[in-house]
Amino acid sequence: SDIGCFHTLAKDQRNNFVAQVTRVTQPGSVYFLLCGNAKEPLDPGPPTVSEEEIRETFSSHFDIEWIRECRFDTASLPKAPLGYATLMRRQ
């Protein structure tokens, strides 16, 4: 489960991140990703990525079962930020 880590990484760090997730999981493992959605960046708000970036970054090692838009539940911001909830399975 990743709740707020992936979307903070620079683009050049993402492949290393996926390599580490792959290293610590086994084929068939389920991986849940929650990250900020680039369709609606907020300031202040979480860093964001696009659905395409998620697919491009993870698809070489994970089958994406679904990507759904969601809202972060936060009382500290005036508007609940838009996010992506993604469920993947390790190949």
Jmol script that loads the backbone (N, CA, C; Angstrom):
load data "model"
ATOM      1  N   SER A   1       0.841  -1.180   0.000  1.00  0.00           N
ATOM      2  CA  SER A   1       0.000   0.000   0.000  1.00  0.00           C
ATOM      3  C   SER A   1       0.888   1.244   0.000  1.00  0.00           C
ATOM      4  N   ASP A   2       0.548   2.196  -0.832  1.00  0.00           N
ATOM      5  CA  ASP A   2       1.277   3.461  -0.936  1.00  0.00           C
ATOM      6  C   ASP A   2       0.266   4.584  -0.795  1.00  0.00           C
ATOM      7  N   ILE A   3       0.320   5.256   0.311  1.00  0.00           N
ATOM      8  CA  ILE A   3      -0.594   6.371   0.536  1.00  0.00           C
ATOM      9  C   ILE A   3       0.250   7.638   0.655  1.00  0.00           C
ATOM     10  N   GLY A   4       0.533   8.236  -0.496  1.00  0.00           N
ATOM     11  CA  GLY A   4       1.226   9.514  -0.501  1.00  0.00           C
ATOM     12  C   GLY A   4       2.720   9.483  -0.714  1.00  0.00           C
ATOM     13  N   CYS A   5       3.272   8.413  -1.228  1.00  0.00           N
ATOM     14  CA  CYS A   5       4.711   8.351  -1.470  1.00  0.00           C
ATOM     15  C   CYS A   5       5.042   8.581  -2.947  1.00  0.00           C
ATOM     16  N   PHE A   6       4.468   7.782  -3.829  1.00  0.00           N
ATOM     17  CA  PHE A   6       4.809   7.826  -5.254  1.00  0.00           C
ATOM     18  C   PHE A   6       4.692   9.223  -5.839  1.00  0.00           C
ATOM     19  N   HIS A   7       3.634   9.935  -5.532  1.00  0.00           N
ATOM     20  CA  HIS A   7       3.422  11.237  -6.166  1.00  0.00           C
ATOM     21  C   HIS A   7       4.413  12.303  -5.703  1.00  0.00           C
ATOM     22  N   THR A   8       5.203  12.025  -4.680  1.00  0.00           N
ATOM     23  CA  THR A   8       6.212  12.994  -4.226  1.00  0.00           C
ATOM     24  C   THR A   8       7.553  12.825  -4.945  1.00  0.00           C
ATOM     25  N   LEU A   9       7.704  11.727  -5.685  1.00  0.00           N
ATOM     26  CA  LEU A   9       8.980  11.437  -6.336  1.00  0.00           C
ATOM     27  C   LEU A   9       9.162  12.225  -7.630  1.00  0.00           C
ATOM     28  N   ALA A  10      10.407  12.611  -7.885  1.00  0.00           N
ATOM     29  CA  ALA A  10      10.741  13.213  -9.175  1.00  0.00           C
ATOM     30  C   ALA A  10      10.627  12.131 -10.244  1.00  0.00           C
ATOM     31  N   LYS A  11      10.347  12.541 -11.463  1.00  0.00           N
ATOM     32  CA  LYS A  11      10.151  11.572 -12.546  1.00  0.00           C
ATOM     33  C   LYS A  11      11.345  10.638 -12.705  1.00  0.00           C
ATOM     34  N   ASP A  12      12.543  11.128 -12.498  1.00  0.00           N
ATOM     35  CA  ASP A  12      13.723  10.278 -12.671  1.00  0.00           C
ATOM     36  C   ASP A  12      13.922   9.289 -11.520  1.00  0.00           C
ATOM     37  N   GLN A  13      13.119   9.370 -10.472  1.00  0.00           N
ATOM     38  CA  GLN A  13      13.192   8.431  -9.353  1.00  0.00           C
ATOM     39  C   GLN A  13      12.128   7.334  -9.432  1.00  0.00           C
ATOM     40  N   ARG A  14      11.164   7.477 -10.312  1.00  0.00           N
ATOM     41  CA  ARG A  14      10.007   6.571 -10.335  1.00  0.00           C
ATOM     42  C   ARG A  14      10.371   5.140 -10.712  1.00  0.00           C
ATOM     43  N   ASN A  15      11.243   4.950 -11.695  1.00  0.00           N
ATOM     44  CA  ASN A  15      11.610   3.587 -12.082  1.00  0.00           C
ATOM     45  C   ASN A  15      12.332   2.865 -10.947  1.00  0.00           C
ATOM     46  N   ASN A  16      13.163   3.580 -10.203  1.00  0.00           N
ATOM     47  CA  ASN A  16      13.825   2.974  -9.041  1.00  0.00           C
ATOM     48  C   ASN A  16      12.799   2.594  -7.975  1.00  0.00           C
ATOM     49  N   PHE A  17      11.792   3.427  -7.791  1.00  0.00           N
ATOM     50  CA  PHE A  17      10.731   3.141  -6.831  1.00  0.00           C
ATOM     51  C   PHE A  17      10.003   1.853  -7.202  1.00  0.00           C
ATOM     52  N   VAL A  18       9.616   1.740  -8.473  1.00  0.00           N
ATOM     53  CA  VAL A  18       8.907   0.545  -8.936  1.00  0.00           C
ATOM     54  C   VAL A  18       9.809  -0.683  -8.806  1.00  0.00           C
ATOM     55  N   ALA A  19      11.093  -0.528  -9.081  1.00  0.00           N
ATOM     56  CA  ALA A  19      12.029  -1.652  -8.924  1.00  0.00           C
ATOM     57  C   ALA A  19      12.059  -2.118  -7.471  1.00  0.00           C
ATOM     58  N   GLN A  20      12.018  -1.199  -6.527  1.00  0.00           N
ATOM     59  CA  GLN A  20      12.022  -1.570  -5.107  1.00  0.00           C
ATOM     60  C   GLN A  20      10.708  -2.240  -4.705  1.00  0.00           C
ATOM     61  N   VAL A  21       9.595  -1.710  -5.185  1.00  0.00           N
ATOM     62  CA  VAL A  21       8.298  -2.337  -4.893  1.00  0.00           C
ATOM     63  C   VAL A  21       8.271  -3.747  -5.485  1.00  0.00           C
ATOM     64  N   THR A  22       8.795  -3.903  -6.674  1.00  0.00           N
ATOM     65  CA  THR A  22       8.852  -5.217  -7.317  1.00  0.00           C
ATOM     66  C   THR A  22       9.731  -6.168  -6.510  1.00  0.00           C
ATOM     67  N   ARG A  23      10.832  -5.656  -5.999  1.00  0.00           N
ATOM     68  CA  ARG A  23      11.768  -6.482  -5.222  1.00  0.00           C
ATOM     69  C   ARG A  23      11.132  -7.027  -3.949  1.00  0.00           C
ATOM     70  N   VAL A  24      10.279  -6.245  -3.311  1.00  0.00           N
ATOM     71  CA  VAL A  24       9.716  -6.661  -2.019  1.00  0.00           C
ATOM     72  C   VAL A  24       8.343  -7.334  -2.141  1.00  0.00           C
ATOM     73  N   THR A  25       7.888  -7.535  -3.368  1.00  0.00           N
ATOM     74  CA  THR A  25       6.619  -8.228  -3.589  1.00  0.00           C
ATOM     75  C   THR A  25       6.860  -9.491  -4.401  1.00  0.00           C
ATOM     76  N   GLN A  26       5.845 -10.326  -4.447  1.00  0.00           N
ATOM     77  CA  GLN A  26       5.911 -11.556  -5.226  1.00  0.00           C
ATOM     78  C   GLN A  26       4.886 -11.498  -6.344  1.00  0.00           C
ATOM     79  N   PRO A  27       5.068 -12.297  -7.401  1.00  0.00           N
ATOM     80  CA  PRO A  27       4.045 -12.345  -8.433  1.00  0.00           C
ATOM     81  C   PRO A  27       2.670 -12.652  -7.807  1.00  0.00           C
ATOM     82  N   GLY A  28       1.681 -11.893  -8.229  1.00  0.00           N
ATOM     83  CA  GLY A  28       0.338 -12.055  -7.690  1.00  0.00           C
ATOM     84  C   GLY A  28       0.032 -11.126  -6.521  1.00  0.00           C
ATOM     85  N   SER A  29       1.067 -10.481  -5.952  1.00  0.00           N
ATOM     86  CA  SER A  29       0.842  -9.543  -4.847  1.00  0.00           C
ATOM     87  C   SER A  29      -0.037  -8.389  -5.315  1.00  0.00           C
ATOM     88  N   VAL A  30      -0.888  -7.907  -4.416  1.00  0.00           N
ATOM     89  CA  VAL A  30      -1.754  -6.765  -4.700  1.00  0.00           C
ATOM     90  C   VAL A  30      -1.090  -5.511  -4.149  1.00  0.00           C
ATOM     91  N   TYR A  31      -1.127  -4.456  -4.944  1.00  0.00           N
ATOM     92  CA  TYR A  31      -0.520  -3.177  -4.555  1.00  0.00           C
ATOM     93  C   TYR A  31      -1.563  -2.082  -4.728  1.00  0.00           C
ATOM     94  N   PHE A  32      -1.777  -1.288  -3.677  1.00  0.00           N
ATOM     95  CA  PHE A  32      -2.746  -0.196  -3.706  1.00  0.00           C
ATOM     96  C   PHE A  32      -1.995   1.125  -3.664  1.00  0.00           C
ATOM     97  N   LEU A  33      -2.327   2.017  -4.588  1.00  0.00           N
ATOM     98  CA  LEU A  33      -1.677   3.321  -4.699  1.00  0.00           C
ATOM     99  C   LEU A  33      -2.724   4.417  -4.546  1.00  0.00           C
ATOM    100  N   LEU A  34      -2.453   5.377  -3.680  1.00  0.00           N
ATOM    101  CA  LEU A  34      -3.301   6.552  -3.512  1.00  0.00           C
ATOM    102  C   LEU A  34      -2.408   7.763  -3.760  1.00  0.00           C
ATOM    103  N   CYS A  35      -2.776   8.586  -4.751  1.00  0.00           N
ATOM    104  CA  CYS A  35      -1.922   9.724  -5.086  1.00  0.00           C
ATOM    105  C   CYS A  35      -2.762  10.895  -5.594  1.00  0.00           C
ATOM    106  N   GLY A  36      -2.132  12.069  -5.648  1.00  0.00           N
ATOM    107  CA  GLY A  36      -2.794  13.261  -6.144  1.00  0.00           C
ATOM    108  C   GLY A  36      -3.065  13.167  -7.642  1.00  0.00           C
ATOM    109  N   ASN A  37      -4.146  13.786  -8.086  1.00  0.00           N
ATOM    110  CA  ASN A  37      -4.628  13.713  -9.462  1.00  0.00           C
ATOM    111  C   ASN A  37      -4.284  15.013 -10.197  1.00  0.00           C
ATOM    112  N   ALA A  38      -3.533  14.899 -11.304  1.00  0.00           N
ATOM    113  CA  ALA A  38      -3.093  16.066 -12.065  1.00  0.00           C
ATOM    114  C   ALA A  38      -4.235  16.815 -12.756  1.00  0.00           C
ATOM    115  N   LYS A  39      -5.425  16.222 -12.802  1.00  0.00           N
ATOM    116  CA  LYS A  39      -6.565  16.924 -13.401  1.00  0.00           C
ATOM    117  C   LYS A  39      -6.972  18.137 -12.574  1.00  0.00           C
ATOM    118  N   GLU A  40      -6.593  18.129 -11.296  1.00  0.00           N
ATOM    119  CA  GLU A  40      -7.018  19.203 -10.410  1.00  0.00           C
ATOM    120  C   GLU A  40      -5.939  19.505  -9.372  1.00  0.00           C
ATOM    121  N   PRO A  41      -4.821  20.078  -9.798  1.00  0.00           N
ATOM    122  CA  PRO A  41      -3.791  20.424  -8.814  1.00  0.00           C
ATOM    123  C   PRO A  41      -4.274  21.570  -7.919  1.00  0.00           C
ATOM    124  N   LEU A  42      -3.999  21.453  -6.642  1.00  0.00           N
ATOM    125  CA  LEU A  42      -4.384  22.497  -5.686  1.00  0.00           C
ATOM    126  C   LEU A  42      -3.143  22.994  -4.953  1.00  0.00           C
ATOM    127  N   ASP A  43      -3.142  24.260  -4.626  1.00  0.00           N
ATOM    128  CA  ASP A  43      -2.059  24.827  -3.824  1.00  0.00           C
ATOM    129  C   ASP A  43      -2.706  25.616  -2.693  1.00  0.00           C
ATOM    130  N   PRO A  44      -2.669  25.136  -1.463  1.00  0.00           N
ATOM    131  CA  PRO A  44      -1.946  23.933  -1.033  1.00  0.00           C
ATOM    132  C   PRO A  44      -2.727  22.669  -1.379  1.00  0.00           C
ATOM    133  N   GLY A  45      -2.001  21.605  -1.543  1.00  0.00           N
ATOM    134  CA  GLY A  45      -2.577  20.305  -1.847  1.00  0.00           C
ATOM    135  C   GLY A  45      -1.474  19.313  -2.130  1.00  0.00           C
ATOM    136  N   PRO A  46      -1.835  18.066  -2.364  1.00  0.00           N
ATOM    137  CA  PRO A  46      -0.811  17.045  -2.589  1.00  0.00           C
ATOM    138  C   PRO A  46      -0.147  17.213  -3.949  1.00  0.00           C
ATOM    139  N   PRO A  47       1.071  16.699  -4.102  1.00  0.00           N
ATOM    140  CA  PRO A  47       1.660  16.633  -5.442  1.00  0.00           C
ATOM    141  C   PRO A  47       0.751  15.775  -6.323  1.00  0.00           C
ATOM    142  N   THR A  48       0.844  15.934  -7.626  1.00  0.00           N
ATOM    143  CA  THR A  48      -0.070  15.234  -8.518  1.00  0.00           C
ATOM    144  C   THR A  48       0.654  14.473  -9.624  1.00  0.00           C
ATOM    145  N   VAL A  49      -0.016  13.458 -10.148  1.00  0.00           N
ATOM    146  CA  VAL A  49       0.431  12.706 -11.323  1.00  0.00           C
ATOM    147  C   VAL A  49      -0.789  12.459 -12.204  1.00  0.00           C
ATOM    148  N   SER A  50      -0.536  12.132 -13.447  1.00  0.00           N
ATOM    149  CA  SER A  50      -1.639  11.819 -14.362  1.00  0.00           C
ATOM    150  C   SER A  50      -1.878  10.313 -14.383  1.00  0.00           C
ATOM    151  N   GLU A  51      -3.050   9.934 -14.869  1.00  0.00           N
ATOM    152  CA  GLU A  51      -3.354   8.516 -15.025  1.00  0.00           C
ATOM    153  C   GLU A  51      -2.343   7.870 -15.970  1.00  0.00           C
ATOM    154  N   GLU A  52      -1.958   8.590 -17.014  1.00  0.00           N
ATOM    155  CA  GLU A  52      -0.983   8.069 -17.968  1.00  0.00           C
ATOM    156  C   GLU A  52       0.365   7.809 -17.299  1.00  0.00           C
ATOM    157  N   GLU A  53       0.767   8.696 -16.384  1.00  0.00           N
ATOM    158  CA  GLU A  53       2.036   8.498 -15.673  1.00  0.00           C
ATOM    159  C   GLU A  53       1.984   7.239 -14.800  1.00  0.00           C
ATOM    160  N   ILE A  54       0.854   7.000 -14.164  1.00  0.00           N
ATOM    161  CA  ILE A  54       0.709   5.789 -13.351  1.00  0.00           C
ATOM    162  C   ILE A  54       0.850   4.564 -14.243  1.00  0.00           C
ATOM    163  N   ARG A  55       0.096   4.540 -15.339  1.00  0.00           N
ATOM    164  CA  ARG A  55       0.136   3.388 -16.247  1.00  0.00           C
ATOM    165  C   ARG A  55       1.540   3.192 -16.825  1.00  0.00           C
ATOM    166  N   GLU A  56       2.151   4.258 -17.282  1.00  0.00           N
ATOM    167  CA  GLU A  56       3.483   4.180 -17.892  1.00  0.00           C
ATOM    168  C   GLU A  56       4.527   3.678 -16.893  1.00  0.00           C
ATOM    169  N   THR A  57       4.449   4.131 -15.670  1.00  0.00           N
ATOM    170  CA  THR A  57       5.456   3.796 -14.669  1.00  0.00           C
ATOM    171  C   THR A  57       5.321   2.358 -14.176  1.00  0.00           C
ATOM    172  N   PHE A  58       4.104   1.887 -13.967  1.00  0.00           N
ATOM    173  CA  PHE A  58       3.913   0.586 -13.319  1.00  0.00           C
ATOM    174  C   PHE A  58       3.655  -0.577 -14.272  1.00  0.00           C
ATOM    175  N   SER A  59       3.245  -0.323 -15.512  1.00  0.00           N
ATOM    176  CA  SER A  59       2.741  -1.395 -16.373  1.00  0.00           C
ATOM    177  C   SER A  59       3.784  -2.445 -16.756  1.00  0.00           C
ATOM    178  N   SER A  60       5.046  -2.165 -16.624  1.00  0.00           N
ATOM    179  CA  SER A  60       6.046  -3.181 -16.969  1.00  0.00           C
ATOM    180  C   SER A  60       6.148  -4.278 -15.912  1.00  0.00           C
ATOM    181  N   HIS A  61       5.648  -4.020 -14.696  1.00  0.00           N
ATOM    182  CA  HIS A  61       5.742  -5.004 -13.613  1.00  0.00           C
ATOM    183  C   HIS A  61       4.403  -5.323 -12.954  1.00  0.00           C
ATOM    184  N   PHE A  62       3.378  -4.508 -13.248  1.00  0.00           N
ATOM    185  CA  PHE A  62       2.085  -4.674 -12.591  1.00  0.00           C
ATOM    186  C   PHE A  62       0.956  -4.608 -13.612  1.00  0.00           C
ATOM    187  N   ASP A  63      -0.065  -5.426 -13.406  1.00  0.00           N
ATOM    188  CA  ASP A  63      -1.308  -5.321 -14.168  1.00  0.00           C
ATOM    189  C   ASP A  63      -2.230  -4.399 -13.385  1.00  0.00           C
ATOM    190  N   ILE A  64      -2.676  -3.359 -14.025  1.00  0.00           N
ATOM    191  CA  ILE A  64      -3.553  -2.402 -13.347  1.00  0.00           C
ATOM    192  C   ILE A  64      -4.979  -2.915 -13.430  1.00  0.00           C
ATOM    193  N   GLU A  65      -5.539  -3.231 -12.268  1.00  0.00           N
ATOM    194  CA  GLU A  65      -6.908  -3.756 -12.203  1.00  0.00           C
ATOM    195  C   GLU A  65      -7.924  -2.628 -12.353  1.00  0.00           C
ATOM    196  N   TRP A  66      -7.657  -1.495 -11.697  1.00  0.00           N
ATOM    197  CA  TRP A  66      -8.509  -0.323 -11.867  1.00  0.00           C
ATOM    198  C   TRP A  66      -7.816   0.939 -11.351  1.00  0.00           C
ATOM    199  N   ILE A  67      -8.240   2.058 -11.933  1.00  0.00           N
ATOM    200  CA  ILE A  67      -7.844   3.394 -11.466  1.00  0.00           C
ATOM    201  C   ILE A  67      -9.136   4.178 -11.317  1.00  0.00           C
ATOM    202  N   ARG A  68      -9.362   4.691 -10.122  1.00  0.00           N
ATOM    203  CA  ARG A  68     -10.595   5.442  -9.845  1.00  0.00           C
ATOM    204  C   ARG A  68     -10.258   6.799  -9.248  1.00  0.00           C
ATOM    205  N   GLU A  69     -11.013   7.796  -9.642  1.00  0.00           N
ATOM    206  CA  GLU A  69     -10.860   9.100  -9.011  1.00  0.00           C
ATOM    207  C   GLU A  69     -11.508   9.064  -7.637  1.00  0.00           C
ATOM    208  N   CYS A  70     -10.919   9.808  -6.719  1.00  0.00           N
ATOM    209  CA  CYS A  70     -11.433   9.876  -5.349  1.00  0.00           C
ATOM    210  C   CYS A  70     -11.118  11.262  -4.792  1.00  0.00           C
ATOM    211  N   ARG A  71     -11.588  11.524  -3.619  1.00  0.00           N
ATOM    212  CA  ARG A  71     -11.267  12.762  -2.909  1.00  0.00           C
ATOM    213  C   ARG A  71     -10.543  12.408  -1.621  1.00  0.00           C
ATOM    214  N   PHE A  72      -9.459  13.131  -1.350  1.00  0.00           N
ATOM    215  CA  PHE A  72      -8.760  12.970  -0.073  1.00  0.00           C
ATOM    216  C   PHE A  72      -9.655  13.536   1.023  1.00  0.00           C
ATOM    217  N   ASP A  73      -9.733  12.845   2.123  1.00  0.00           N
ATOM    218  CA  ASP A  73     -10.524  13.294   3.260  1.00  0.00           C
ATOM    219  C   ASP A  73      -9.598  14.085   4.176  1.00  0.00           C
ATOM    220  N   THR A  74      -9.716  15.397   4.131  1.00  0.00           N
ATOM    221  CA  THR A  74      -8.842  16.236   4.947  1.00  0.00           C
ATOM    222  C   THR A  74      -9.604  17.438   5.479  1.00  0.00           C
ATOM    223  N   ALA A  75      -9.355  17.732   6.715  1.00  0.00           N
ATOM    224  CA  ALA A  75      -9.981  18.907   7.329  1.00  0.00           C
ATOM    225  C   ALA A  75      -9.044  20.109   7.262  1.00  0.00           C
ATOM    226  N   SER A  76      -7.784  19.884   6.852  1.00  0.00           N
ATOM    227  CA  SER A  76      -6.801  20.965   6.873  1.00  0.00           C
ATOM    228  C   SER A  76      -6.799  21.827   5.617  1.00  0.00           C
ATOM    229  N   LEU A  77      -7.545  21.441   4.585  1.00  0.00           N
ATOM    230  CA  LEU A  77      -7.606  22.215   3.353  1.00  0.00           C
ATOM    231  C   LEU A  77      -9.037  22.665   3.096  1.00  0.00           C
ATOM    232  N   PRO A  78      -9.208  23.812   2.452  1.00  0.00           N
ATOM    233  CA  PRO A  78     -10.568  24.302   2.196  1.00  0.00           C
ATOM    234  C   PRO A  78     -11.356  23.427   1.223  1.00  0.00           C
ATOM    235  N   LYS A  79     -10.677  22.704   0.337  1.00  0.00           N
ATOM    236  CA  LYS A  79     -11.338  21.824  -0.622  1.00  0.00           C
ATOM    237  C   LYS A  79     -10.644  20.469  -0.590  1.00  0.00           C
ATOM    238  N   ALA A  80     -11.413  19.385  -0.601  1.00  0.00           N
ATOM    239  CA  ALA A  80     -10.829  18.040  -0.601  1.00  0.00           C
ATOM    240  C   ALA A  80     -10.140  17.798  -1.944  1.00  0.00           C
ATOM    241  N   PRO A  81      -8.826  17.552  -1.948  1.00  0.00           N
ATOM    242  CA  PRO A  81      -8.106  17.363  -3.203  1.00  0.00           C
ATOM    243  C   PRO A  81      -8.560  16.117  -3.958  1.00  0.00           C
ATOM    244  N   LEU A  82      -8.529  16.215  -5.286  1.00  0.00           N
ATOM    245  CA  LEU A  82      -8.834  15.087  -6.149  1.00  0.00           C
ATOM    246  C   LEU A  82      -7.627  14.155  -6.183  1.00  0.00           C
ATOM    247  N   GLY A  83      -7.891  12.873  -6.133  1.00  0.00           N
ATOM    248  CA  GLY A  83      -6.812  11.896  -6.171  1.00  0.00           C
ATOM    249  C   GLY A  83      -7.144  10.736  -7.082  1.00  0.00           C
ATOM    250  N   TYR A  84      -6.195   9.809  -7.160  1.00  0.00           N
ATOM    251  CA  TYR A  84      -6.395   8.532  -7.829  1.00  0.00           C
ATOM    252  C   TYR A  84      -6.205   7.424  -6.811  1.00  0.00           C
ATOM    253  N   ALA A  85      -7.122   6.484  -6.811  1.00  0.00           N
ATOM    254  CA  ALA A  85      -6.960   5.233  -6.078  1.00  0.00           C
ATOM    255  C   ALA A  85      -6.734   4.178  -7.150  1.00  0.00           C
ATOM    256  N   THR A  86      -5.643   3.430  -7.028  1.00  0.00           N
ATOM    257  CA  THR A  86      -5.273   2.460  -8.053  1.00  0.00           C
ATOM    258  C   THR A  86      -4.989   1.111  -7.416  1.00  0.00           C
ATOM    259  N   LEU A  87      -5.571   0.076  -7.974  1.00  0.00           N
ATOM    260  CA  LEU A  87      -5.309  -1.280  -7.524  1.00  0.00           C
ATOM    261  C   LEU A  87      -4.572  -2.022  -8.630  1.00  0.00           C
ATOM    262  N   MET A  88      -3.430  -2.605  -8.266  1.00  0.00           N
ATOM    263  CA  MET A  88      -2.584  -3.308  -9.222  1.00  0.00           C
ATOM    264  C   MET A  88      -2.231  -4.672  -8.684  1.00  0.00           C
ATOM    265  N   ARG A  89      -1.855  -5.552  -9.594  1.00  0.00           N
ATOM    266  CA  ARG A  89      -1.401  -6.884  -9.220  1.00  0.00           C
ATOM    267  C   ARG A  89      -0.051  -7.126  -9.881  1.00  0.00           C
ATOM    268  N   ARG A  90       0.898  -7.582  -9.077  1.00  0.00           N
ATOM    269  CA  ARG A  90       2.259  -7.841  -9.590  1.00  0.00           C
ATOM    270  C   ARG A  90       2.227  -8.963 -10.607  1.00  0.00           C
ATOM    271  N   GLN A  91       2.885  -8.752 -11.724  1.00  0.00           N
ATOM    272  CA  GLN A  91       2.966  -9.756 -12.788  1.00  0.00           C
ATOM    273  C   GLN A  91       3.883 -10.897 -12.382  1.00  0.00           C
TER     274      GLN A  91
END
end "model"
wireframe off; spacefill off
backbone 0.3
color backbone group
